[in-house]
């Protein structure tokens, strides 16, 4: 059974075609959310879910698209000059059972993030650097692309202040503001996303890189009836 709750058409396209969010070029309204429930055809496996989602998008939403490659400015996640300092995952994703997931427990291979007074806390077990790059892309103004060349799965735990929060804190004139709106001369320096990745011996560099884009030519706002 395929069962997705409160997912957008953009999410479905991303999973169906194996691309990242910033690679999808389409109308803003494809962020409209739906509940999707469908049965596997007889003999189908989980590996065939992307193909089944492609069929669903074509048949029910009349999706038409094409691929293109364009050079874009990105942040490249690369290894720092002193080498990586990553913590190998204590348990790989393949080591976990397929039993019920305990509510609130970290999901293997995925990152979760929490907002707090000190910024964003990003954490997750058995995460690839590709997944880390995709997640961190939500907090900067350019896509982050993994160019470390490092394979494997790692336990990740980062805390940083996103760029938009830093801009708000600085206020007019670029000075960090205190609670009373005046200049803040007492707070500890704020950790940026660029600082945070350095704890793992990594860094973010602005580079130009060719990106494969998925261009949505046509898609219906409402699905056809079952």
C-alpha positions in Angstrom: 0.0 0.0 0.0 1.2 3.5 -0.9 0.0 5.9 1.8 1.1 9.6 1.8 -0.5 12.2 4.1 -0.4 15.9 3.4 2.1 15.7 0.6 2.5 18.2 -2.2 2.6 17.5 -5.9 6.2 18.8 -5.7 7.0 16.1 -3.2 5.5 13.4 -5.4 7.4 14.6 -8.4 10.6 14.6 -6.4 10.2 11.0 -5.2 8.8 9.8 -8.5 11.8 11.1 -10.5 14.5 10.8 -7.9 15.4 14.5 -8.0 16.0 17.1 -5.3 13.5 19.9 -4.5 15.6 22.7 -6.1 15.8 20.7 -9.4 12.1 21.0 -10.0 11.0 24.0 -12.1 7.2 24.4 -12.1 4.3 26.7 -11.0 4.2 27.7 -7.3 0.8 26.0 -6.8 2.4 22.5 -7.1 3.0 22.9 -3.4 -0.7 22.1 -3.0 -1.1 19.2 -0.6 -3.0 15.9 -0.9 -3.5 12.6 0.9 -2.5 9.8 -1.5 -3.5 6.2 -1.0 -3.1 3.4 -3.6 -2.6 -0.3 -3.7 0.5 -2.0 -5.1 -0.3 -4.0 -8.2 0.0 -7.8 -7.7 3.7 -8.7 -7.4 4.9 -5.1 -7.2 7.7 -4.2 -4.8 8.7 -1.1 -2.9 11.4 -0.4 -5.4 8.7 0.1 -8.0 7.1 3.0 -6.1 8.8 5.7 -8.1 7.5 4.2 -11.4 4.0 3.9 -9.9 4.1 7.5 -8.8 5.1 8.5 -12.3 2.1 6.7 -13.7 -0.2 8.3 -11.1 1.1 11.8 -12.0 0.7 11.2 -15.7 -2.7 9.5 -15.5 -4.4 11.5 -12.7 -2.7 14.9 -12.9 -1.8 14.8 -16.7 1.8 15.6 -15.9 4.1 16.5 -18.8 7.7 17.4 -18.3 11.2 17.4 -19.8 14.8 17.5 -18.5 17.3 20.3 -19.0 20.8 21.0 -17.7 21.9 24.5 -16.8 24.9 25.9 -15.0 23.9 27.4 -11.6 25.7 29.0 -8.7 25.6 26.5 -5.8 27.2 25.9 -2.5 29.5 22.9 -2.8 30.0 20.8 0.3 33.7 19.8 0.2 36.3 18.4 2.6 38.3 20.9 4.6 42.1 21.2 4.4 42.6 19.0 7.5 40.4 16.2 6.3 36.9 15.0 7.4 36.0 14.5 11.1 32.8 12.6 10.6 31.4 10.1 13.1 30.6 6.8 11.3 27.0 5.7 12.1 26.8 3.3 15.0 24.2 1.3 13.0 23.8 1.5 9.2 20.3 1.7 7.8 20.5 -1.9 6.7 21.0 -2.9 10.3 17.6 -1.7 11.5 14.6 -4.0 11.6 11.5 -3.2 9.5 9.4 -3.3 12.6 7.1 -0.5 13.9 8.8 2.8 14.4 8.7 4.3 17.9 7.0 7.7 17.8 9.4 10.6 18.3 12.5 8.4 17.7 14.9 9.5 15.0 14.3 7.9 11.6 17.3 6.1 10.1 18.8 7.8 7.1 16.8 11.0 7.6 17.5 14.3 9.4 15.0 16.1 11.6 15.3 19.7 12.7 14.1 21.7 15.7 13.9 25.4 16.1 15.0 27.0 19.3 16.5 30.1 20.9 20.0 29.1 19.7 18.8 28.5 16.1 18.2 25.3 14.2 19.2 21.9 15.6 19.6 19.4 12.8 20.2 15.7 13.8 19.8 12.2 12.5 21.4 8.7 12.6 22.9 6.9 9.6 22.7 9.9 7.2 24.6 10.3 3.9 26.3 13.5 3.0 24.0 13.8 0.0 21.0 13.8 2.4 22.8 16.3 4.7 23.4 18.6 1.7 19.7 18.5 0.6 18.5 19.2 4.1 20.8 22.1 4.7 19.8 23.6 1.3 16.5 24.7 3.0 18.5 27.2 5.1 20.6 29.0 2.6 19.9 31.0 -0.6 21.5 28.5 -3.0 21.3 24.7 -3.5 24.0 22.8 -1.6 25.6 20.0 -3.6 27.6 17.2 -2.1 31.1 17.3 -3.8 33.0 15.6 -0.9 33.3 12.2 -2.7 32.7 10.6 0.7 30.4 7.5 0.8 28.9 5.9 3.8 26.5 6.9 6.6 27.2 9.2 9.5 25.5 10.4 12.7 24.9 14.1 12.3 24.2 16.7 15.1 24.5 20.4 14.1 23.2 23.6 15.6 23.4 26.9 13.7 21.5 30.2 13.1 20.0 30.4 9.5 20.9 33.3 7.4 17.4 34.9 7.5 17.5 34.8 11.3 20.9 36.4 11.3 19.6 39.2 9.0 16.7 39.9 11.4 19.0 39.9 14.4 21.4 42.3 12.8 18.7 44.9 12.1 19.3 48.2 10.4 22.9 49.0 9.8 24.0 45.4 10.1 24.6 45.4 13.9 23.3 42.6 16.1 20.4 43.9 18.1 19.8 43.2 21.8 16.4 42.6 23.4 15.8 46.4 23.8 16.5 47.0 20.1 19.9 48.5 20.8 23.3 47.1 19.8 24.0 43.7 21.4 27.5 43.7 22.8 27.2 40.8 25.2 25.9 37.8 23.3 28.1 35.0 22.2 29.0 35.0 18.5 26.3 33.2 16.5 27.2 30.0 14.7 26.4 30.1 11.0 25.7 27.1 8.8 29.2 27.7 7.3 30.7 27.5 10.8 28.6 24.4 11.8 29.8 22.1 9.0 33.4 22.8 10.0 33.0 20.6 13.1 32.9 17.7 10.7 36.0 18.8 8.7 33.8 20.1 5.9 33.2 23.5 4.3 30.8 25.2 2.0 32.2 26.9 -1.1 30.3 29.0 -3.7 30.8 27.5 -7.1 29.2 27.1 -10.5 28.1 23.6 -11.3 25.9 22.0 -14.0 22.5 21.0 -12.5 20.0 18.7 -14.1 16.6 20.4 -13.9 13.2 18.8 -14.3 10.9 21.3 -16.1 7.1 20.9 -15.6 5.4 21.8 -18.9 1.9 20.9 -17.8 0.1 19.6 -14.8 -3.6 19.7 -13.7 -4.5 21.3 -10.4 -7.1 18.7 -9.6 -6.7 15.0 -10.2 -9.1 13.1 -12.4 -11.5 10.7 -10.6 -10.4 7.2 -9.7 
